[in-house]
Structure formats: C-alpha cells, structure tokens
Amino acid sequence: MSTHDEARRAFLIGAAVGTVAGAGLVPDALAQDHERHAAANAPASAHPHSTGAGHGAFLNDDDAAIVAAFTERLMPGAPGKPGAREAGVLNYIDLALAGAYEDLQDFYRRGLASLDAYCRKTHNAPFPRLDAARQDKVITALEEGKATGFTWPTAQAFFNTVRTHTMEGMFADPIYGGNKDFAGWRLVSFPGAQPLFSPEDMKSKDAFTRLPIIGLQAQAPVRRG
Amino acid sequence: MATEKTDVVIIGVGAAGGVLAAELGKAGMKVIGLERGPRLTTQDFNPHDELRYFTRQDLRPNIKRQPVTWRPNANARANPIPVQNYGNQAGGGTVHYGAVSWRFHEDDFRARSQTIERYGASAIPEDSSLVDWPLSYADLEPYYDRIEYELGVSGKAGNLQGRKIDGGNVFEAPRRREFPLPPLVVDQAGAVFDAAAKKLSYHPFSTPRAILSKAYKGRPGCTYCGFCQAFGCHVGAKSSILVTVLPQADATGNFKLITGAMCYRVNSDNSGRVTGVAYWGPDGSDNTIEAELVILTPFIYDNTRLLLLSKTDKFPNGLANSSGQVGKHLTAHMMPNVYVAFDDRHINNYMGPSAQKHTIDDFNADNFNHADVGFIRGSQISVGTGNLEGGPISLTTTAPPSGVPRWGAAYRDFLAKYYARHAAMVAQTENLPYADQTIDLDPNVRDAWGLPAPRLTYDWRRPNELARVEFMMKKMEEIGRAMGATHVWRAPLGPGAPGAHHEGGTRMGTDPKTSVVNRYGQSWDIPNLFVIGSSTFPSMSGFNPTLTIQALAYMSADAIVNRYKKNPGPLL
C-alpha cells in the first residue's frame, strides 16, 4: 500500500467511526483515540446486554431459553468456531423484537408456544432439555413442515424466520446486540466496514487478515508486535 | 392548504427527474420537484451497515407504508411483495444502485424488426407485444455521450466509431469517443471470470459503471470498500443524482425541492390540459401546485397509478389513456444466479463495487445465433456478489451447494470456509413484453395515505423466457467449471414475480392508438403532460436501464427547452 493510500485509509477509518461518535474530523487523533478505546474496552463497548443473561427487552425467561437453545443448534459453536450463543444471537433477537421487529412479537410468542407444545407432546420435555440429536430432529420437523400443532405461524414460516434472524444476529454489526466481539465476522473472515481497499488488496488470492475489523462503534484490537 | 404557481412541476427527483430539474432550471424555467422521501447527503452514508441497508432496505420504500402487490395471473389474489428495489428519496434509485451504466445495443431499439429479418415473424411468441422503439440508437447516441461525461462513467470502449477494440465490449454500439474514465480496478471475482471466459473464447470486460475510477469534477475516486449496491456511497464516488445533477439544479436558482411530499393526483381541466398536481405534505396538509407543465418521473408503478388515480369526467379511464394502454406491457429482468467456490484460493468478494463487476455480452441481445436455441433475445452474464451485495448476511440468504444443509455444524463450516472464497454469476435476461403483464390499482390493499396500492399481474415463466434462463444457467455453469472452481451450483429460481429493473406501463410509440407517449415522453392526449423513465420503454434489453433513462431525460429536456418552450403543443 502506498503512503498516500495509508493516509487516506487512516482518514477514512477515522471519519467512518467519528461520524457515529459525533466527533469532528480530526482523523489521526481520532483514529488513535479509537484504537486505545478499542484495546481497552473492545469486548464490552458495543454490547449493552453482554454482561446479562442476553435478554430482557422482550422475551421472558422460558422463551429466551428456547430461543437460545434453538439458535445454537442452527449455528452451533465449536472450539475456535463461535456459534450463536457465543455471538449473542439471543440478545440480538430480544432487542430486535422490542424494536425494529416489534410487529413480529406475536409471531414469536405463538411460534414458541407451538414449538413448546410439540416438544412436550413428542418428546415429553421442553426444547432446551432435549439432547442435541433430539433438538435437531425437532428443527428438521419444523423445516420440513412436518411438526404438528402449528397454525399461525406455520412450522416452516417459524423455522425460516428464526433461521434468518439467527444469521442476522451472527453477522450484523455488533451495535444491534449480536456478533459479539465480531464473533460472526471472525468465523467467516469478513473484515467489517472497511472504508478502503488498496489495489494490492484487490490483487491478493490470500485471506485478508489486516486488522482492525471495523464496526459502527467498535474496532477489533490491533495486535502489535 | 398551500397553493403555489410554477412553470414546471416534476414528480419524483431521481434518474430522470434530476436531469430534467437541472436542464429546465438552466433554461430559466421555474421548477418545483416533489419527492416522497428525504434528501440525504454523502455524510448520511458513513459508516456502512449491511443490516440497515441490505436486509432492512433503508434506502428503499417501506413495504408496510408503501405496499406493492403481485399476482401471477388475473385469477389469483395479489399479495404484497417483500422486497422493493426502487429508491425512496431524492436521487431515487441512483442513491443505492450498483451504478452499472450501459448504452443499449442498436438492435435493442428494433428487437421486433431484427428478429423478423433474421428468424422470421414466427420466431416471436404469438402472445408477446414486442415492438420497435420509436427512435434509434443513433438518435440517442449524443445523449448517451452527454450523460456519460456528466456522471463520469468508468469503462473501456469496445467500438469506437465502428472500430472494434479488444478488452472493451466488442458487441457494443459505436460510440463517438472513449469513456470519460478508465475501467475500475479489477478484483479477484473479475479476474477469475475474465480468465475463464477467455479460455472459452468469449469476450469479457470491465462493466461500465458510474463510479469514479479517478477523481472527476471535484469528487474523489472509488475506495473499493464494497458497500455499493444497496448502500449510499460514503465518499461520493458513486455518481448518484444527489452528487451530480442535483447540485446543478440548485445552482440555477430556479429549482425548489419539496421533500416528504406525496403526490396523489394530477389536476386537469375541461380544455384537456393538465393544470398542476395535488400532494400531501409530511404534516398531512393538502396542497396544490399550479404548473404550465407537469412531468412524471417516479418509479414506474407510480406513473401508472397517478394517471389512473387522476381520472375525471373528461378522462374517465385516467389521464393519457385514450389508447387504453396505460399499465400494460410490464417487463422486468430475471436474475438467475450460479455460484462458485474455491478450495485453493480466496476471492474476498466483499472488495470492490459489488454489482455485476465484469461481463460477457456474447449471449445478449441478438449477438449470437438464436436459430436453434428455442428463444429470442438474450442476457448479459456478469460476475459479482449474490444479491449484488457482498456482506455475510447476503450469502446466508442464498442456498448452499447441494449436499450442504441450511443450518447446523456443516452449514457453519460451509460459511466459515467459503464466504471469502466464493463469487456469484448472474444472467440478466431480456424478458419480452406481454400485454397481459400489467400494473393497475389494487382493490384490496391501500398504502399509508389511503391510496390503492399498485398491483402487478406478471409471470415471467413463459416458454421463451424459461428456455432463455436454462440456456444462461448452462453457460454460467460452463464458465464456473472453466474457472476451476471446486463447487459450482445454481441458486433456486424464485416465483414468477418481476425481478429487477421494471419497464413498461406508459409505453412510447409512433401511433397514439397503440402507445401512451411519443419518443419525448409527451402524452399523445395531453401535450403539457410528460412521462419520462423506464415506464416508456417498449422493450427492455438485457442491460440495466438507468443510463438509457438518463439519456432519454436529456433528449426530452432538449426538446422542451428548444421547441416546446417557444411553442407549447404537440412535439410530433
């Protein structure tokens, strides 16, 4: 990358983050400030619910337990591979249902009630108590429209919506409550809202690894040395 | 209730309305532009956010407040469509578009004649209403040149005054001079596509885009951030109406933009002229503008809707509709996708302008022999991102390769491995017009203002179009294999609903009995009413429509300023 590109990149990163922070255009100082801020507070800064149980804005405890377990099967975690629980997908869905998706509150209430009734009827236990294999069996029954007892939403519609929201919670900016510490973006090697790629970046056939990952308010820490 | 007087009122200040506001203002005409949404600025688009703009479609109409319904045929009930692709603010769709900026081919303007000359009249499906345009490529070429240099289109000529040039689009119509800016920097999706297409003896090139490859007219060059289609540009390098001609309109001192204004009727009198428009303001106020000239330039649904809503005793079938043609001949591009993914390399497809990055034109228009393929007209084939947008949420909305489930550990591992190693090809098909593909007023669904929603009756799944899609899918799979991709797979086709880039509803033509407007967008019935935009296209081409909309707007502006202004009345 040329010196010109480096300077332009620093400016654009500063401007990108600075706009949300409401700060003026003092790019270099701002960029440094954000680096320090990010290094000190990276995990906490963008996650209003990250220290709590991951819900409270809309879902009750029982419903939250079902959503947490269900979404973790849709996007399961493994060592080195963050899943829905680690990314805070429950927190994303809880906040979305209290805000942007409030028109889906009844959709979730009724879908979760139908799911609970189906699990108790077919497996004599609520979804979170089932082992992973049984949970997957239940999810497959929803996906294929074979789970009984659903009216509105239908089993397939409920599955599709929860799947869509799980992916949003994994991969939307952390400002929305999921993708905690950029867990989803790290999983798939997405560097976030980079304001600039250089001609050299565009030529590369290799993974793009230059830090920081850039979000609306937070940046991943830049590792030095 | 406010009443204002002006020379010209323009409804919808997007690709066409912005050009007309600037040009008529420069000629000294007093212009008021009405815009349903807000006027945003470059700083509104910083920083970028896939959820807000791609998933939740922040720059597009709210589908609950402004529903548009669709049904496959006249016997089915129409339901609101979940995604709308047009703009909802000053600048219209040019704010969020991918900025792909084509000139149509010469035969795109005479698809009917071209087909009959080469294959005979029987090659055209009996129920298709395919017709020639009332103007030729040569008529529009000066205006294509004008808009390319206004916007700063980046590309490489493939046909300079008849001289074919390798590396450009050798199938393009002759252009008088080179593009104003060189092509954008190639990314890895473009690079693998080019190499594979050349191996197959096709002719790949960098898609012409109204995105600055270098600083131009006081705006900076593209930063290749990748947040392009679905997003506003955070540096103003994408040449939207907001950063190009709207400032020109402002500078004339003759232009006033009213935002948050919902136009609900074009007013007319018993003399057969229009007298202005009525609109609701953001506070619910009911307002009137009296104007000598009314120009409709919203997205195509609202042209038809406004004309039908404005019916009077004198015009009982709606304005400009003595032909009965208003609302007919709706067409839209289908966008079938083939995905590729690599084990041995990264693509990092989130880099660079996201839509239709590199293209082959070998199978578009009548650029190849259709004698034995079972369909007429073709498709642009290009490489880029699925959904024309390159973030990770976008990839999760499409189907993985066969054998990979849509959820669970295997799906997680698919995303983890291939998100940064995949690309998507898209065939943008030239669907034929059919008279029974229509826009009208939905009797059951109303918008937030209480107006009937536009209702689309449309099903692209006709024999000619299905055969074309299958042919293009096979071509894309062939290119994918030539890339050496580990996985090559088709995305499932959607239902019969219209895809991207709608055209039709207020067709232009040479005969007032069979068309709504003349080549200038002037109503045959009402000479002081103009309709300008892709709703006037008689056929659609396999190319994106915006540059042609803008060129037509310049042509109409010239006719209004140089001829109509001196002698108001029919231009033809």
Interface residues (C-beta under 8 A of the other chain):
Chain A: R8 L12 A15 A16 V17 T19 V20 R73 L74 M75 P76 A78 K81 G83 A100 D103 D136 I139 E143 R163 T164 T166 M167 E168 M170 F171 A172 D173 I175 Y176 G184 W185 L187 V188 S189 F190 P191 A193 Q194 P195 L196 F197 S198 P199 D201 M202 K203 S204 K205 D206 A207 F208 I214 L216
Chain B: Q43 N46 P47 H48 D49 E50 L51 T55 R56 K64 V185 V186 D187 Q188 T223 Y224 C225 G226 F227 H234 V235 R345 H346 N348 Y350 M351 G352 G391 P392 I393 T396 T397 R406 W407 G408 A409 Y411 R412 D413 L415 A416 Y419 A420
